[in-house]
């Protein structure tokens, strides 16, 4: 069973938006998908509750005592993590996933918080180097702004503890399409392509990475 964790301890970076769209994309690819909402706010569960019966099916998964529980036959579990995840709790989330996607928002406060978070991740280098693959995504970006360019430059320079470059996958813009999709229990991939063409194009590098062996432990 494939497990994809969306995690950043800083709130407001769009973890739920990434998680629900990743889950819906794979469901549309005829995969048996489950979504584990570990955030007390319950945004992903609310999205599932609003999801139309005619949409591609996504089941509910749970994470209890460091163990993922999903319906039998589940091929992919997407985990929407809570904010303020540190220490042993952070290690518990990391140890239950194969792929880690880290959304980062272009603001000075968020960039500084990301630096602290990545240092904490580096302390788990034994887990990161051997058991999971991770990558960053610039999220909720207002394009052509100075702080967005600064975030891109920062993400492009990050390296893992073993000296390898931390994969920086793509930029996802701040778009009303994500808000409309969340309200209706859908993803941007379930709207008319003409309405979400630019957003879909921005997602392609992340989707290719998730579909490749580069996003899976060796």
Order of alpha helices (4+ residues) and beta strands (2+ residues): beta-alpha-beta-alpha-beta-beta-beta-alpha-beta-alpha-alpha-beta-alpha-beta-alpha-alpha
